[in-house]
Amino acid sequence: MPSLIPCAFVNPLPGNLVTAPVTDTATAIKYLGGKSNQIYGPGYNRINMSLFKNFSTWREQVLQFRADAFNLFNHPSLGNPSVQNDNPNGGQITGPQFFQNNTPDARFLQLALKYQF
């Protein structure tokens, strides 16, 4: 029984069926089974916000209160889909996007005081 789920890419032709030289894009797509790099990730959506308030203390000295919110709306940052066709997870997103070590993916709040003199 044939599969009812359509495939995104066709299988390439066997090598013995390639008889003419490949000179244009249409022939390459015909022999190779599709264009490469057609799977794109979900993108990167992150909104950061900061609020500042300065309080005058004495003469030109200022106490500054600061509140920072990273990933304010707590939007998930998903990784790119798997591009390995021979893997059961091919085309699936299997984890979060990696930014760097010690970078939180979830909402993160930070409060600070700074005294300027």
N, CA, C and O atoms as a printed pandas DataFrame, in Angstrom:
     atom_number atom_name residue_name chain_id  residue_number  x_coord  y_coord  z_coord
0              1         N          MET        A               1    0.852   -1.179    0.000
1              2        CA          MET        A               1    0.000    0.000    0.000
2              3         C          MET        A               1    0.897    1.241    0.000
3              4         O          MET        A               1    1.799    1.340    0.832
4              5         N          PRO        A               2    0.670    2.182   -0.908
5              6        CA          PRO        A               2    1.502    3.388   -0.933
6              7         C          PRO        A               2    1.232    4.269    0.274
7              8         O          PRO        A               2    0.152    4.242    0.863
8              9         N          SER        A               3    2.244    5.048    0.625
9             10        CA          SER        A               3    2.133    5.959    1.749
10            11         C          SER        A               3    1.180    7.104    1.404
11            12         O          SER        A               3    1.200    7.605    0.279
12            13         N          LEU        A               4    0.357    7.517    2.350
13            14        CA          LEU        A               4   -0.589    8.602    2.131
14            15         C          LEU        A               4    0.006    9.960    2.487
15            16         O          LEU        A               4   -0.608   10.995    2.223
16            17         N          ILE        A               5    1.197    9.963    3.084
17            18        CA          ILE        A               5    1.835   11.216    3.472
18            19         C          ILE        A               5    2.745   11.662    2.333
19            20         O          ILE        A               5    3.661   10.929    1.960
20            21         N          PRO        A               6    2.512   12.844    1.775
21            22        CA          PRO        A               6    3.371   13.297    0.673
22            23         C          PRO        A               6    4.772   13.635    1.180
23            24         O          PRO        A               6    4.935   14.088    2.313
24            25         N          CYS        A               7    5.757   13.419    0.356
25            26        CA          CYS        A               7    7.140   13.714    0.703
26            27         C          CYS        A               7    7.495   15.119    0.242
27            28         O          CYS        A               7    6.970   15.606   -0.760
28            29         N          ALA        A               8    8.372   15.754    0.967
29            30        CA          ALA        A               8    8.809   17.091    0.587
30            31         C          ALA        A               8    9.829   17.035   -0.543
31            32         O          ALA        A               8    9.927   17.981   -1.325
32            33         N          PHE        A               9   10.588   15.953   -0.646
33            34        CA          PHE        A               9   11.631   15.823   -1.653
34            35         C          PHE        A               9   11.507   14.454   -2.314
35            36         O          PHE        A               9   11.106   13.486   -1.667
36            37         N          VAL        A              10   11.843   14.369   -3.571
37            38        CA          VAL        A              10   11.830   13.081   -4.267
38            39         C          VAL        A              10   13.202   12.446   -4.145
39            40         O          VAL        A              10   14.197   13.142   -3.943
40            41         N          ASN        A              11   13.258   11.147   -4.267
41            42        CA          ASN        A              11   14.534   10.448   -4.237
42            43         C          ASN        A              11   15.297   10.745   -5.516
43            44         O          ASN        A              11   14.690   10.859   -6.581
44            45         N          PRO        A              12   16.620   10.873   -5.433
45            46        CA          PRO        A              12   17.388   11.116   -6.655
46            47         C          PRO        A              12   17.382    9.898   -7.560
47            48         O          PRO        A              12   17.186    8.769   -7.109
48            49         N          LEU        A              13   17.601   10.145   -8.851
49            50        CA          LEU        A              13   17.661    9.041   -9.810
50            51         C          LEU        A              13   18.932    8.230   -9.593
51            52         O          LEU        A              13   19.942    8.773   -9.146
52            53         N          PRO        A              14   18.892    6.942   -9.903
53            54        CA          PRO        A              14   20.117    6.136   -9.814
54            55         C          PRO        A              14   21.183    6.662  -10.783
55            56         O          PRO        A              14   20.854    7.236  -11.821
56            57         N          GLY        A              15   22.445    6.465  -10.441
57            58        CA          GLY        A              15   23.535    6.999  -11.232
58            59         C          GLY        A              15   23.591    6.475  -12.652
59            60         O          GLY        A              15   24.068    7.180  -13.542
60            61         N          ASN        A              16   23.109    5.235  -12.898
61            62        CA          ASN        A              16   23.183    4.697  -14.255
62            63         C          ASN        A              16   22.176    5.349  -15.197
63            64         O          ASN        A              16   22.275    5.174  -16.412
64            65         N          LEU        A              17   21.196    6.108  -14.657
65            66        CA          LEU        A              17   20.221    6.797  -15.508
66            67         C          LEU        A              17   20.687    8.196  -15.926
67            68         O          LEU        A              17   20.054    8.834  -16.767
68            69         N          VAL        A              18   21.784    8.668  -15.343
69            70        CA          VAL        A              18   22.324    9.971  -15.715
70            71         C          VAL        A              18   23.182    9.760  -16.959
71            72         O          VAL        A              18   24.297    9.243  -16.880
72            73         N          THR        A              19   22.649   10.166  -18.098
73            74        CA          THR        A              19   23.341    9.913  -19.367
74            75         C          THR        A              19   23.875   11.187  -20.007
75            76         O          THR        A              19   24.835   11.129  -20.777
76            77         N          ALA        A              20   23.282   12.323  -19.710
77            78        CA          ALA        A              20   23.714   13.577  -20.330
78            79         C          ALA        A              20   24.433   14.428  -19.283
79            80         O          ALA        A              20   24.168   14.285  -18.089
80            81         N          PRO        A              21   25.329   15.303  -19.708
81            82        CA          PRO        A              21   25.973   16.193  -18.739
82            83         C          PRO        A              21   24.967   17.200  -18.177
83            84         O          PRO        A              21   24.050   17.644  -18.868
84            85         N          VAL        A              22   25.160   17.534  -16.936
85            86        CA          VAL        A              22   24.280   18.490  -16.263
86            87         C          VAL        A              22   24.796   19.893  -16.560
87            88         O          VAL        A              22   25.904   20.253  -16.160
88            89         N          THR        A              23   23.979   20.692  -17.272
89            90        CA          THR        A              23   24.416   22.031  -17.677
90            91         C          THR        A              23   23.511   23.138  -17.177
91            92         O          THR        A              23   23.866   24.312  -17.287
92            93         N          ASP        A              24   22.348   22.802  -16.628
93            94        CA          ASP        A              24   21.449   23.847  -16.145
94            95         C          ASP        A              24   20.795   23.405  -14.838
95            96         O          ASP        A              24   20.901   22.248  -14.432
96            97         N          THR        A              25   20.122   24.344  -14.195
97            98        CA          THR        A              25   19.514   24.083  -12.884
98            99         C          THR        A              25   18.386   23.064  -12.970
99           100         O          THR        A              25   18.271   22.202  -12.099
100          101         N          ALA        A              26   17.554   23.145  -14.000
101          102        CA          ALA        A              26   16.420   22.223  -14.114
102          103         C          ALA        A              26   16.895   20.775  -14.218
103          104         O          ALA        A              26   16.292   19.884  -13.619
104          105         N          THR        A              27   17.964   20.532  -14.967
105          106        CA          THR        A              27   18.492   19.173  -15.087
106          107         C          THR        A              27   19.098   18.710  -13.766
107          108         O          THR        A              27   18.949   17.547  -13.391
108          109         N          ALA        A              28   19.777   19.607  -13.061
109          110        CA          ALA        A              28   20.360   19.244  -11.775
110          111         C          ALA        A              28   19.270   18.874  -10.773
111          112         O          ALA        A              28   19.416   17.904  -10.030
112          113         N          ILE        A              29   18.191   19.633  -10.749
113          114        CA          ILE        A              29   17.084   19.321   -9.834
114          115         C          ILE        A              29   16.455   17.983  -10.199
115          116         O          ILE        A              29   16.080   17.208   -9.318
116          117         N          LYS        A              30   16.339   17.711  -11.493
117          118        CA          LYS        A              30   15.766   16.443  -11.941
118          119         C          LYS        A              30   16.615   15.264  -11.472
119          120         O          LYS        A              30   16.076   14.258  -11.010
120          121         N          TYR        A              31   17.926   15.380  -11.587
121          122        CA          TYR        A              31   18.808   14.276  -11.212
122          123         C          TYR        A              31   19.057   14.182   -9.709
123          124         O          TYR        A              31   19.210   13.083   -9.177
124          125         N          LEU        A              32   19.100   15.303   -9.030
125          126        CA          LEU        A              32   19.442   15.299   -7.615
126          127         C          LEU        A              32   18.241   15.166   -6.694
127          128         O          LEU        A              32   18.418   14.860   -5.515
128          129         N          GLY        A              33   17.042   15.383   -7.177
129          130        CA          GLY        A              33   15.854   15.184   -6.366
130          131         C          GLY        A              33   15.323   16.429   -5.690
131          132         O          GLY        A              33   14.364   16.317   -4.926
132          133         N          GLY        A              34   15.865   17.580   -5.912
133          134        CA          GLY        A              34   15.347   18.809   -5.319
134          135         C          GLY        A              34   16.457   19.771   -4.961
135          136         O          GLY        A              34   17.635   19.415   -4.951
136          137         N          LYS        A              35   16.060   20.994   -4.669
137          138        CA          LYS        A              35   17.035   22.011   -4.284
138          139         C          LYS        A              35   17.498   21.762   -2.852
139          140         O          LYS        A              35   16.779   21.170   -2.047
140          141         N          SER        A              36   18.702   22.220   -2.554
141          142        CA          SER        A              36   19.196   22.088   -1.189
142          143         C          SER        A              36   18.844   23.343   -0.399
143          144         O          SER        A              36   18.510   24.380   -0.973
144          145         N          ASN        A              37   18.922   23.239    0.910
145          146        CA          ASN        A              37   18.679   24.349    1.838
146          147         C          ASN        A              37   17.276   24.930    1.701
147          148         O          ASN        A              37   17.108   26.149    1.721
148          149         N          GLN        A              38   16.286   24.086    1.564
149          150        CA          GLN        A              38   14.908   24.559    1.492
150          151         C          GLN        A              38   14.222   24.551    2.846
151          152         O          GLN        A              38   13.101   25.046    2.963
152          153         N          ILE        A              39   14.854   24.010    3.861
153          154        CA          ILE        A              39   14.246   23.938    5.186
154          155         C          ILE        A              39   14.858   25.043    6.033
155          156         O          ILE        A              39   16.071   25.081    6.239
156          157         N          TYR        A              40   14.017   25.934    6.518
157          158        CA          TYR        A              40   14.474   27.039    7.340
158          159         C          TYR        A              40   13.901   26.905    8.736
159          160         O          TYR        A              40   12.831   26.328    8.930
160          161         N          GLY        A              41   14.617   27.438    9.697
161          162        CA          GLY        A              41   14.180   27.393   11.080
162          163         C          GLY        A              41   13.060   28.380   11.358
163          164         O          GLY        A              41   12.690   29.166   10.486
164          165         N          PRO        A              42   12.520   28.345   12.568
165          166        CA          PRO        A              42   11.370   29.187   12.908
166          167         C          PRO        A              42   11.711   30.642   13.162
167          168         O          PRO        A              42   10.805   31.448   13.373
168          169         N          GLY        A              43   12.972   31.004   13.150
169          170        CA          GLY        A              43   13.327   32.401   13.382
170          171         C          GLY        A              43   13.670   32.653   14.839
171          172         O          GLY        A              43   13.666   31.744   15.668
172          173         N          TYR        A              44   13.958   33.878   15.119
173          174        CA          TYR        A              44   14.427   34.263   16.439
174          175         C          TYR        A              44   13.639   35.485   16.883
175          176         O          TYR        A              44   13.829   36.576   16.345
176          177         N          ASN        A              45   12.768   35.313   17.848
177          178        CA          ASN        A              45   11.948   36.411   18.359
178          179         C          ASN        A              45   12.267   36.599   19.833
179          180         O          ASN        A              45   12.017   35.725   20.663
180          181         N          ARG        A              46   12.821   37.751   20.128
181          182        CA          ARG        A              46   13.163   38.020   21.515
182          183         C          ARG        A              46   13.079   39.525   21.731
183          184         O          ARG        A              46   13.642   40.298   20.956
184          185         N          ILE        A              47   12.382   39.939   22.774
185          186        CA          ILE        A              47   12.234   41.359   23.080
186          187         C          ILE        A              47   12.801   41.600   24.470
187          188         O          ILE        A              47   12.400   40.963   25.444
188          189         N          ASN        A              48   13.745   42.534   24.540
189          190        CA          ASN        A              48   14.356   42.929   25.808
190          191         C          ASN        A              48   13.876   44.332   26.152
191          192         O          ASN        A              48   13.589   45.129   25.259
192          193         N          MET        A              49   13.788   44.638   27.457
193          194        CA          MET        A              49   13.303   45.948   27.882
194          195         C          MET        A              49   14.074   46.388   29.121
195          196         O          MET        A              49   14.437   45.573   29.969
196          197         N          SER        A              50   14.318   47.707   29.208
197          198        CA          SER        A              50   14.974   48.290   30.382
198          199         C          SER        A              50   14.218   49.523   30.823
199          200         O          SER        A              50   13.729   50.296   29.999
200          201         N          LEU        A              51   14.125   49.702   32.136
201          202        CA          LEU        A              51   13.530   50.900   32.714
202          203         C          LEU        A              51   14.554   51.526   33.654
203          204         O          LEU        A              51   15.205   50.824   34.429
204          205         N          PHE        A              52   14.696   52.858   33.582
205          206        CA          PHE        A              52   15.642   53.589   34.413
206          207         C          PHE        A              52   14.894   54.663   35.191
207          208         O          PHE        A              52   13.915   55.230   34.705
208          209         N          LYS        A              53   15.366   54.937   36.405
209          210        CA          LYS        A              53   14.851   56.054   37.184
210          211         C          LYS        A              53   16.025   56.640   37.954
211          212         O          LYS        A              53   16.705   55.941   38.706
212          213         N          ASN        A              54   16.252   57.943   37.752
213          214        CA          ASN        A              54   17.325   58.643   38.451
214          215         C          ASN        A              54   16.758   59.405   39.640
215          216         O          ASN        A              54   15.733   60.076   39.531
216          217         N          PHE        A              55   17.444   59.292   40.787
217          218        CA          PHE        A              55   17.069   60.020   41.995
218          219         C          PHE        A              55   18.234   60.928   42.369
219          220         O          PHE        A              55   19.351   60.457   42.585
220          221         N          SER        A              56   17.972   62.227   42.446
221          222        CA          SER        A              56   19.017   63.168   42.860
222          223         C          SER        A              56   19.269   62.996   44.352
223          224         O          SER        A              56   18.332   62.914   45.145
224          225         N          THR        A              57   20.543   62.944   44.723
225          226        CA          THR        A              57   20.877   62.764   46.134
226          227         C          THR        A              57   21.486   64.038   46.729
227          228         O          THR        A              57   20.930   64.618   47.662
228          229         N          TRP        A              58   22.610   64.462   46.196
229          230        CA          TRP        A              58   23.277   65.648   46.743
230          231         C          TRP        A              58   24.093   66.289   45.642
231          232         O          TRP        A              58   24.930   65.626   45.029
232          233         N          ARG        A              59   23.871   67.540   45.383
233          234        CA          ARG        A              59   24.518   68.311   44.320
234          235         C          ARG        A              59   24.350   67.587   42.986
235          236         O          ARG        A              59   23.231   67.424   42.500
236          237         N          GLU        A              60   25.472   67.153   42.395
237          238        CA          GLU        A              60   25.389   66.493   41.093
238          239         C          GLU        A              60   25.404   64.972   41.213
239          240         O          GLU        A              60   25.554   64.279   40.207
240          241         N          GLN        A              61   25.255   64.455   42.400
241          242        CA          GLN        A              61   25.284   63.014   42.601
242          243         C          GLN        A              61   23.890   62.428   42.366
243          244         O          GLN        A              61   22.874   63.038   42.698
244          245         N          VAL        A              62   23.876   61.223   41.780
245          246        CA          VAL        A              62   22.612   60.599   41.374
246          247         C          VAL        A              62   22.635   59.121   41.765
247          248         O          VAL        A              62   23.648   58.438   41.612
248          249         N          LEU        A              63   21.510   58.650   42.268
249          250        CA          LEU        A              63   21.302   57.222   42.489
250          251         C          LEU        A              63   20.361   56.744   41.390
251          252         O          LEU        A              63   19.247   57.248   41.249
252          253         N          GLN        A              64   20.814   55.780   40.627
253          254        CA          GLN        A              64   20.006   55.282   39.495
254          255         C          GLN        A              64   19.507   53.878   39.806
255          256         O          GLN        A              64   20.283   52.996   40.170
256          257         N          PHE        A              65   18.190   53.683   39.656
257          258        CA          PHE        A              65   17.583   52.354   39.767
258          259         C          PHE        A              65   17.310   51.860   38.358
259          260         O          PHE        A              65   16.819   52.610   37.514
260          261         N          ARG        A              66   17.628   50.596   38.103
261          262        CA          ARG        A              66   17.476   50.035   36.764
262          263         C          ARG        A              66   16.822   48.664   36.871
263          264         O          ARG        A              66   17.203   47.850   37.712
264          265         N          ALA        A              67   15.833   48.415   36.011
265          266        CA          ALA        A              67   15.190   47.100   35.917
266          267         C          ALA        A              67   15.272   46.648   34.460
267          268         O          ALA        A              67   14.831   47.359   33.557
268          269         N          ASP        A              68   15.840   45.463   34.239
269          270        CA          ASP        A              68   15.999   44.901   32.901
270          271         C          ASP        A              68   15.180   43.619   32.809
271          272         O          ASP        A              68   15.137   42.828   33.751
272          273         N          ALA        A              69   14.542   43.428   31.685
273          274        CA          ALA        A              69   13.814   42.182   31.406
274          275         C          ALA        A              69   14.321   41.641   30.076
275          276         O          ALA        A              69   14.218   42.306   29.045
276          277         N          PHE        A              70   14.869   40.434   30.105
277          278        CA          PHE        A              70   15.354   39.769   28.902
278          279         C          PHE        A              70   14.331   38.712   28.498
279          280         O          PHE        A              70   13.833   37.968   29.344
280          281         N          ASN        A              71   14.019   38.648   27.201
281          282        CA          ASN        A              71   12.970   37.773   26.674
282          283         C          ASN        A              71   11.658   38.078   27.412
283          284         O          ASN        A              71   11.062   37.206   28.044
284          285         N          LEU        A              72   11.241   39.310   27.313
285          286        CA          LEU        A              72   10.113   39.848   28.079
286          287         C          LEU        A              72    8.842   39.022   27.937
287          288         O          LEU        A              72    8.155   38.782   28.930
288          289         N          PHE        A              73    8.513   38.582   26.722
289          290        CA          PHE        A              73    7.261   37.849   26.499
290          291         C          PHE        A              73    7.444   36.336   26.605
291          292         O          PHE        A              73    6.528   35.573   26.299
292          293         N          ASN        A              74    8.640   35.900   27.043
293          294        CA          ASN        A              74    8.926   34.485   27.276
294          295         C          ASN        A              74    8.660   33.637   26.030
295          296         O          ASN        A              74    8.091   32.549   26.119
296          297         N          HIS        A              75    9.073   34.142   24.885
297          298        CA          HIS        A              75    8.889   33.442   23.613
298          299         C          HIS        A              75    9.969   32.371   23.468
299          300         O          HIS        A              75   11.148   32.671   23.656
300          301         N          PRO        A              76    9.599   31.124   23.139
301          302        CA          PRO        A              76   10.629   30.091   22.997
302          303         C          PRO        A              76   11.489   30.337   21.766
303          304         O          PRO        A              76   10.998   30.805   20.738
304          305         N          SER        A              77   12.747   30.027   21.874
305          306        CA          SER        A              77   13.673   30.132   20.741
306          307         C          SER        A              77   14.013   28.718   20.304
307          308         O          SER        A              77   14.895   28.075   20.874
308          309         N          LEU        A              78   13.310   28.243   19.296
309          310        CA          LEU        A              78   13.480   26.871   18.841
310          311         C          LEU        A              78   14.640   26.766   17.864
311          312         O          LEU        A              78   14.941   27.719   17.145
312          313         N          GLY        A              79   15.285   25.620   17.839
313          314        CA          GLY        A              79   16.423   25.391   16.958
314          315         C          GLY        A              79   15.978   25.132   15.534
315          316         O          GLY        A              79   14.785   25.139   15.232
316          317         N          ASN        A              80   16.941   24.904   14.666
317          318        CA          ASN        A              80   16.655   24.606   13.267
318          319         C          ASN        A              80   16.244   23.153   13.115
319          320         O          ASN        A              80   16.644   22.309   13.917
320          321         N          PRO        A              81   15.448   22.851   12.095
321          322        CA          PRO        A              81   15.042   21.463   11.881
322          323         C          PRO        A              81   16.220   20.601   11.442
323          324         O          PRO        A              81   17.195   21.091   10.871
324          325         N          SER        A              82   16.108   19.323   11.719
325          326        CA          SER        A              82   17.135   18.376   11.311
326          327         C          SER        A              82   17.123   18.245    9.792
327          328         O          SER        A              82   16.054   18.188    9.183
328          329         N          VAL        A              83   18.284   18.199    9.188
329          330        CA          VAL        A              83   18.373   18.113    7.724
330          331         C          VAL        A              83   18.832   16.742    7.265
331          332         O          VAL        A              83   19.154   16.565    6.090
332          333         N          GLN        A              84   18.870   15.769    8.161
333          334        CA          GLN        A              84   19.299   14.434    7.782
334          335         C          GLN        A              84   18.085   13.618    7.374
335          336         O          GLN        A              84   17.207   13.339    8.191
336          337         N          ASN        A              85   18.044   13.238    6.107
337          338        CA          ASN        A              85   16.872   12.537    5.579
338          339         C          ASN        A              85   16.813   11.083    6.022
339          340         O          ASN        A              85   15.729   10.502    6.057
340          341         N          ASP        A              86   17.952   10.476    6.363
341          342        CA          ASP        A              86   17.947    9.075    6.754
342          343         C          ASP        A              86   17.684    8.882    8.246
343          344         O          ASP        A              86   17.802    7.770    8.760
344          345         N          ASN        A              87   17.338    9.936    8.923
345          346        CA          ASN        A              87   17.073    9.919   10.354
346          347         C          ASN        A              87   15.563    9.990   10.562
347          348         O          ASN        A              87   14.895   10.730    9.840
348          349         N          PRO        A              88   14.993    9.248   11.525
349          350        CA          PRO        A              88   13.543    9.360   11.772
350          351         C          PRO        A              88   13.122   10.766   12.199
351          352         O          PRO        A              88   11.955   11.130   12.056
352          353         N          ASN        A              89   14.062   11.559   12.722
353          354        CA          ASN        A              89   13.745   12.930   13.116
354          355         C          ASN        A              89   14.017   13.927   12.001
355          356         O          ASN        A              89   14.096   15.125   12.274
356          357         N          GLY        A              90   14.162   13.493   10.775
357          358        CA          GLY        A              90   14.457   14.378    9.655
358          359         C          GLY        A              90   13.378   15.430    9.476
359          360         O          GLY        A              90   12.198   15.096    9.371
360          361         N          GLY        A              91   13.768   16.693    9.441
361          362        CA          GLY        A              91   12.821   17.787    9.262
362          363         C          GLY        A              91   12.115   18.222   10.527
363          364         O          GLY        A              91   11.275   19.121   10.479
364          365         N          GLN        A              92   12.427   17.615   11.652
365          366        CA          GLN        A              92   11.772   17.970   12.909
366          367         C          GLN        A              92   12.685   18.839   13.763
367          368         O          GLN        A              92   13.909   18.728   13.696
368          369         N          ILE        A              93   12.080   19.696   14.557
369          370        CA          ILE        A              93   12.825   20.510   15.507
370          371         C          ILE        A              93   12.894   19.721   16.806
371          372         O          ILE        A              93   11.868   19.418   17.416
372          373         N          THR        A              94   14.099   19.394   17.220
373          374        CA          THR        A              94   14.246   18.507   18.373
374          375         C          THR        A              94   14.811   19.192   19.613
375          376         O          THR        A              94   15.035   18.535   20.629
376          377         N          GLY        A              95   15.047   20.516   19.546
377          378        CA          GLY        A              95   15.578   21.187   20.718
378          379         C          GLY        A              95   15.589   22.690   20.564
379          380         O          GLY        A              95   15.226   23.216   19.512
380          381         N          PRO        A              96   16.007   23.389   21.617
381          382        CA          PRO        A              96   16.051   24.853   21.559
382          383         C          PRO        A              96   17.269   25.335   20.780
383          384         O          PRO        A              96   18.208   24.579   20.526
384          385         N          GLN        A              97   17.230   26.595   20.413
385          386        CA          GLN        A              97   18.353   27.223   19.741
386          387         C          GLN        A              97   19.447   27.502   20.762
387          388         O          GLN        A              97   19.156   27.958   21.868
388          389         N          PHE        A              98   20.691   27.236   20.412
389          390        CA          PHE        A              98   21.807   27.448   21.325
390          391         C          PHE        A              98   22.448   28.793   21.031
391          392         O          PHE        A              98   22.885   29.038   19.906
392          393         N          PHE        A              99   22.508   29.663   22.024
393          394        CA          PHE        A              99   23.114   30.976   21.848
394          395         C          PHE        A              99   24.559   30.962   22.313
395          396         O          PHE        A              99   25.471   31.156   21.510
396          397         N          GLN        A             100   24.770   30.741   23.568
397          398        CA          GLN        A             100   26.090   30.618   24.161
398          399         C          GLN        A             100   25.895   30.102   25.585
399          400         O          GLN        A             100   24.765   30.028   26.069
400          401         N          ASN        A             101   26.967   29.754   26.241
401          402        CA          ASN        A             101   26.853   29.278   27.621
402          403         C          ASN        A             101   26.352   30.401   28.521
403          404         O          ASN        A             101   26.656   31.572   28.296
404          405         N          ASN        A             102   25.598   30.038   29.520
405          406        CA          ASN        A             102   25.065   30.965   30.535
406          407         C          ASN        A             102   24.129   32.019   29.960
407          408         O          ASN        A             102   24.022   33.110   30.519
408          409         N          THR        A             103   23.459   31.723   28.870
409          410        CA          THR        A             103   22.453   32.623   28.309
410          411         C          THR        A             103   21.092   31.986   28.537
411          412         O          THR        A             103   20.797   30.946   27.947
412          413         N          PRO        A             104   20.257   32.584   29.376
413          414        CA          PRO        A             104   18.957   31.953   29.639
414          415         C          PRO        A             104   18.022   32.086   28.445
415          416         O          PRO        A             104   17.992   33.118   27.776
416          417         N          ASP        A             105   17.265   31.034   28.190
417          418        CA          ASP        A             105   16.290   31.063   27.104
418          419         C          ASP        A             105   14.953   31.581   27.618
419          420         O          ASP        A             105   14.193   32.182   26.858
420          421         N          ALA        A             106   14.659   31.360   28.878
421          422        CA          ALA        A             106   13.392   31.798   29.454
422          423         C          ALA        A             106   13.485   33.273   29.858
423          424         O          ALA        A             106   14.540   33.895   29.737
424          425         N          ARG        A             107   12.380   33.812   30.332
425          426        CA          ARG        A             107   12.357   35.204   30.796
426          427         C          ARG        A             107   13.336   35.366   31.951
427          428         O          ARG        A             107   13.431   34.507   32.827
428          429         N          PHE        A             108   14.051   36.467   31.938
429          430        CA          PHE        A             108   15.074   36.719   32.947
430          431         C          PHE        A             108   14.970   38.178   33.358
431          432         O          PHE        A             108   14.979   39.066   32.505
432          433         N          LEU        A             109   14.871   38.437   34.668
433          434        CA          LEU        A             109   14.762   39.798   35.193
434          435         C          LEU        A             109   16.014   40.146   35.982
435          436         O          LEU        A             109   16.630   39.293   36.620
436          437         N          GLN        A             110   16.372   41.428   35.920
437          438        CA          GLN        A             110   17.581   41.878   36.608
438          439         C          GLN        A             110   17.325   43.261   37.189
439          440         O          GLN        A             110   16.805   44.139   36.500
440          441         N          LEU        A             111   17.682   43.458   38.437
441          442        CA          LEU        A             111   17.545   44.746   39.111
442          443         C          LEU        A             111   18.926   45.250   39.502
443          444         O          LEU        A             111   19.796   44.469   39.888
444          445         N          ALA        A             112   19.121   46.566   39.399
445          446        CA          ALA        A             112   20.431   47.122   39.726
446          447         C          ALA        A             112   20.284   48.528   40.286
447          448         O          ALA        A             112   19.352   49.252   39.938
448          449         N          LEU        A             113   21.218   48.909   41.163
449          450        CA          LEU        A             113   21.365   50.265   41.672
450          451         C          LEU        A             113   22.758   50.767   41.320
451          452         O          LEU        A             113   23.742   50.036   41.436
452          453         N          LYS        A             114   22.829   52.020   40.889
453          454        CA          LYS        A             114   24.129   52.616   40.541
454          455         C          LYS        A             114   24.194   54.011   41.147
455          456         O          LYS        A             114   23.283   54.825   40.999
456          457         N          TYR        A             115   25.299   54.253   41.829
457          458        CA          TYR        A             115   25.501   55.577   42.440
458          459         C          TYR        A             115   26.558   56.313   41.638
459          460         O          TYR        A             115   27.695   55.854   41.528
460          461         N          GLN        A             116   26.179   57.467   41.073
461          462        CA          GLN        A             116   27.102   58.274   40.257
462          463         C          GLN        A             116   27.514   59.499   41.044
463          464         O          GLN        A             116   26.676   60.235   41.567
464          465         N          PHE        A             117   28.818   59.707   41.121
465          466        CA          PHE        A             117   29.310   60.891   41.823
466          467         C          PHE        A             117   30.442   61.537   41.063
467          468         O          PHE        A             117   30.984   62.550   41.505
